[in-house]
């Protein structure tokens, strides 16, 4: 574990993430053009972004393609949310980007409370001390500002991709490099089967997060998004600026940073979309047969007690 300290050198992280990597000799089953692996779900968006479900990718090929990259994971453990960190990190070590280099960036107001857990080789916990806020809504909305600030200060030089997650969750199955793309979002488990009218977008035109009722592709979850560091920087800057504009106009989007994320991804289409396998709540939702795996799931909790103390 390390506290934030050194400024990394410019040469630390300059891999060309757009370059097609050479894959070593591998043995794997041939894809069958006339026998798709999934016919029960949508696997491609109208803008040709893949939707990631179990059975649609080969981890061995992807691991070979992404073998020389470092992934940054950002997570916020502020106020009482620090109690979720131990389980989060322990399950991440079992299931998140196994075999790859990972920097866990823990944003917290309680550095001494960050647990020390055994880590795989090439992985580290980096503690970034930040202030807390009285309201949980303010903590949620300031995440975008903090991610954008630290992207400029260090993430651009230290990692190739950022994965931005909620802390009150646990990993329960493989989450690997299949999710990586210049920009990705995750289908919200409560709305993946719904139509536009059911989406809880911000509907007030005064807000910068406003989406009209006849627009929208999917409803994306605020608890799992990411991409290349430059793209995440652009996203978080745009969302933070939009929230500041709303604040100046005396309005707060209905679902805070998630509302602004949805507005951004409507106009900046993600290059990959993660299925609800990557974000699920077993207490709130009944698992449908199409979800062969649950990879990242909510931890049971009392929201009112955690958020308001």
C-alpha positions in Angstrom: 0.0 0.0 0.0 1.2 3.5 -0.7 0.0 7.0 0.1 -0.2 9.5 -2.7 3.3 11.0 -3.1 5.5 11.0 -6.1 4.8 12.5 -9.5 5.4 9.8 -12.1 7.7 10.4 -15.0 6.3 11.1 -18.4 7.6 7.9 -19.7 5.9 5.6 -17.2 2.8 4.8 -19.3 2.9 5.6 -23.0 1.6 2.4 -24.5 -0.4 3.1 -27.7 -3.8 1.6 -26.7 -5.1 2.0 -30.2 -2.4 -0.1 -31.8 -3.4 -3.7 -32.8 -1.3 -6.0 -30.6 0.5 -9.1 -31.8 -1.0 -12.2 -30.3 1.3 -15.2 -29.7 0.4 -18.7 -31.0 -2.7 -19.9 -29.2 -5.0 -22.9 -29.5 -8.7 -22.1 -29.1 -12.0 -23.2 -30.6 -12.9 -21.7 -34.0 -15.8 -19.3 -34.0 -18.8 -20.7 -35.9 -20.2 -17.9 -38.2 -23.6 -19.6 -38.6 -23.8 -20.8 -35.0 -23.8 -17.7 -32.7 -23.0 -18.3 -29.1 -25.8 -16.1 -27.9 -29.2 -15.8 -29.6 -31.2 -14.9 -26.5 -29.8 -11.4 -26.0 -28.7 -8.4 -28.0 -24.9 -8.6 -28.5 -24.3 -5.5 -30.6 -25.6 -1.9 -30.3 -26.8 0.0 -33.4 -23.4 1.8 -33.5 -21.5 -1.5 -33.6 -20.4 -1.5 -30.0 -20.3 -5.1 -28.5 -22.5 -5.8 -25.5 -20.5 -8.1 -23.2 -22.3 -11.3 -22.0 -21.0 -14.7 -20.9 -20.2 -16.7 -24.0 -19.4 -13.8 -26.3 -15.6 -13.7 -25.7 -12.6 -15.8 -25.3 -10.5 -14.8 -22.2 -7.3 -16.4 -23.5 -7.2 -14.4 -26.6 -8.1 -11.2 -24.8 -5.5 -11.7 -22.1 -2.9 -12.1 -24.8 -4.0 -8.9 -26.5 -3.9 -6.9 -23.2 -0.9 -8.5 -21.6 1.3 -5.4 -21.4 -1.2 -2.9 -19.9 -1.9 -1.6 -16.4 -5.4 -1.0 -15.2 -6.4 1.6 -12.6 -9.5 0.9 -10.4 -11.0 3.9 -8.7 -13.2 3.4 -5.6 -14.5 5.9 -3.0 -14.5 4.8 0.6 -15.7 8.0 2.4 -17.3 8.2 5.8 -19.0 4.9 6.8 -18.4 3.4 3.3 -14.9 2.5 4.4 -16.4 -0.6 6.1 -16.9 -2.1 2.6 -13.3 -1.9 1.5 -12.0 -5.1 2.9 -14.5 -7.4 1.2 -14.2 -5.3 -2.0 -10.4 -5.6 -2.2 -10.3 -9.3 -1.1 -12.9 -10.3 -3.8 -11.2 -8.0 -6.4 -7.9 -10.0 -5.8 -9.8 -13.2 -6.6 -11.7 -12.0 -9.7 -10.7 -8.6 -11.0 -8.1 -8.6 -13.9 -6.4 -11.6 -12.6 -2.9 -11.9 -14.1 -2.7 -8.3 -15.0 -1.1 -5.2 -13.3 -3.6 -3.2 -11.3 -3.5 0.0 -9.2 -6.3 0.2 -6.7 -6.9 3.9 -6.2 -8.7 4.3 -2.9 -10.2 7.8 -2.4 -10.9 8.1 1.3 -11.1 10.6 4.2 -9.7 7.9 6.6 -6.4 6.6 5.3 -5.6 4.7 8.5 -8.8 2.7 8.0 -7.8 1.3 4.7 -7.1 -2.5 5.3 -3.9 -4.2 4.3 -4.6 -7.3 2.3 -2.3 -9.7 0.4 -1.9 -8.6 -3.2 -0.8 -10.5 -6.4 2.4 -9.5 -8.0 2.2 -6.3 -9.9 -0.7 -4.9 -8.0 -0.8 -2.2 -5.4 -3.2 -0.1 -3.3 -2.7 3.6 -3.6 -4.5 5.7 -0.9 -5.6 9.1 -2.1 -6.8 11.3 0.9 -9.7 13.5 0.1 -12.3 15.5 2.1 -15.7 14.3 3.0 -19.0 16.1 2.5 -22.1 16.3 4.7 -24.6 14.9 2.2 -24.0 11.6 0.4 -25.4 13.2 -2.7 -22.5 15.7 -2.6 -19.9 12.9 -2.2 -21.5 11.1 -5.2 -21.4 14.2 -7.4 -17.8 15.2 -6.4 -16.5 11.8 -7.6 -16.4 13.1 -11.1 -14.3 16.1 -10.0 -11.9 14.0 -8.1 -11.4 11.4 -10.8 -10.8 14.2 -13.4 -8.3 16.0 -11.1 -6.3 12.8 -10.4 -6.4 11.7 -14.0 -4.5 14.9 -14.9 -2.2 14.7 -11.9 -1.2 11.1 -12.1 -3.5 8.5 -13.8 -2.5 9.6 -17.3 1.1 8.7 -16.5 0.5 5.6 -14.4 -2.2 3.4 -16.0 -3.7 2.8 -19.5 -7.3 2.2 -18.5 -9.5 3.3 -15.6 -12.4 1.3 -14.2 -14.6 3.4 -11.9 -16.6 1.4 -9.4 -18.9 1.7 -6.3 -17.3 0.3 -3.1 -20.5 -1.2 -1.5 -20.2 -4.3 -3.8 -18.2 -7.5 -4.1 -16.8 -9.4 -7.0 -18.3 -12.9 -7.4 -16.9 -14.1 -10.8 -14.4 -13.2 -13.5 -14.2 -9.5 -14.5 -11.3 -9.2 -16.9 -9.9 -7.4 -19.9 -13.0 -8.2 -21.9 -14.5 -5.0 -20.5 -11.7 -2.7 -21.6 -12.4 -0.2 -24.4 -11.8 3.5 -25.1 -15.1 4.1 -23.3 -17.5 1.7 -21.7 -20.7 1.8 -19.7 -22.8 -0.8 -17.9 -26.5 -1.5 -18.3 -28.3 -0.7 -15.1 -29.8 -3.9 -13.6 -33.2 -2.3 -13.0 -33.7 -1.0 -16.5 -31.9 -3.3 -18.9 -35.2 -4.7 -20.2 -37.1 -1.4 -20.1 -38.1 1.1 -22.8 -37.1 4.8 -22.8 -40.3 5.8 -21.0 -39.3 3.8 -18.0 -35.8 5.2 -17.7 -35.2 7.6 -14.8 -33.3 10.1 -16.9 -33.3 13.8 -15.8 -36.5 15.1 -17.5 -36.3 18.8 -16.5 -35.0 20.9 -19.5 -33.3 23.4 -17.1 -30.7 20.7 -16.1 -27.6 20.0 -18.1 -28.4 16.3 -17.7 -31.8 16.6 -19.5 -32.8 13.9 -21.9 -36.1 14.2 -23.7 -38.6 11.3 -23.5 -38.1 10.3 -27.2 -34.3 10.0 -26.8 -32.0 7.5 -25.1 -30.2 4.2 -25.9 -29.9 2.4 -22.6 -29.9 3.4 -18.9 -26.3 3.2 -17.6 -25.3 2.6 -14.0 -23.2 5.1 -12.3 -21.4 2.4 -10.3 -19.5 0.8 -13.2 -18.0 2.8 -16.1 -14.5 3.5 -17.5 -12.2 3.4 -20.5 -8.9 4.8 -21.5 -7.6 7.4 -19.2 -7.9 10.3 -21.7 -11.6 9.3 -22.4 -12.4 9.0 -18.7 -10.8 12.3 -18.1 -13.0 13.9 -20.8 -16.1 12.2 -19.4 -15.5 13.3 -15.8 -14.6 16.8 -16.7 -17.7 17.2 -18.8 -19.9 15.7 -16.1 -18.4 17.9 -13.4 -18.8 21.0 -15.4 -22.4 20.2 -16.1 -23.0 19.7 -12.4 -21.5 23.0 -11.6 -23.7 24.7 -14.2 -26.7 23.0 -12.6 -25.6 24.2 -9.2 -25.4 27.8 -10.5 -28.9 27.5 -11.8 -30.2 26.1 -8.5 -31.0 22.6 -9.8 -29.7 19.1 -8.9 -30.2 16.2 -11.3 -32.6 13.5 -10.1 -29.9 10.8 -9.8 -26.9 13.2 -9.4 -23.7 12.0 -11.2 -25.5 9.0 -12.7 -27.9 11.4 -14.5 -25.0 13.3 -16.0 -23.2 10.1 -17.0 -26.3 9.0 -18.9 -26.5 12.3 -20.7 -22.8 12.1 -21.6 -23.0 8.5 -22.9 -26.1 9.4 -25.0 -24.0 11.9 -27.0 -20.6 10.1 -26.7 -21.6 6.5 -27.5 -19.5 4.0 -25.6 -17.3 1.6 -27.6 -18.4 -1.3 -25.3 -21.5 -1.9 -23.2 -21.4 -4.3 -20.3 -24.4 -6.5 -19.6 -26.1 -6.6 -16.1 -23.7 -9.6 -15.3 -21.3 -6.8 -14.4 -23.7 -5.1 -11.9 -26.5 -6.9 -10.1 -28.4 -6.7 -6.8 -29.6 -10.1 -5.6 -31.6 -8.6 -2.8 -33.6 -6.3 -5.1 -33.9 -8.3 -8.3 -34.8 -11.8 -9.3 -32.1 -13.3 -11.5 -33.3 -14.1 -15.0 -32.1 -17.2 -16.9 -30.2 -15.0 -19.4 -27.8 -14.0 -16.7 -25.5 -17.0 -16.7 -23.0 -15.3 -14.4 -23.2 -12.6 -11.7 -19.8 -11.0 -11.7 -20.2 -8.0 -9.4 -23.0 -7.8 -6.9 -24.3 -5.5 -4.2 -23.5 -6.2 -0.6 -26.6 -6.2 1.7 -26.8 -2.9 3.7 -29.1 -0.3 5.2 -28.8 2.6 2.8 -30.2 5.2 5.2 -27.8 4.3 8.0 -24.7 4.2 5.7 -25.5 7.4 3.8 -26.5 9.6 6.6 -23.7 9.1 9.0 
